[in-house]
Amino acid sequence: MTWAWLLLVAVTMLAWWLAEGEQKMAGATTMAIFLTACVKIWVIGYQFMELKLAPAFLRYGFLLWLVAITCSLVFLITQ
């Protein structure tokens, strides 16, 4: 559980650092923040919602949902 918390803190700090940076590449920065958010969602689902102990169809269903949402958001950002 400690690794998950440390990873969430590190990813949050990374997203915060990206948001505070120069906005010359606003689209790329926004996409990077969305990708860090997706990493956080995966860690929360895997560790704290205990999907690591769940049946395979739930783990893969969650991962498929997360990949679909991430791809949709990245597609919308790049348009």
PyMOL commands that set and color helices and strands:
alter all, ss='L'
color gray80, all
select helices_A, chain A and resi 2-20+26-48+51-53+56-78
alter helices_A, ss='H'
color red, helices_A
deselect
rebuild
show_as cartoon
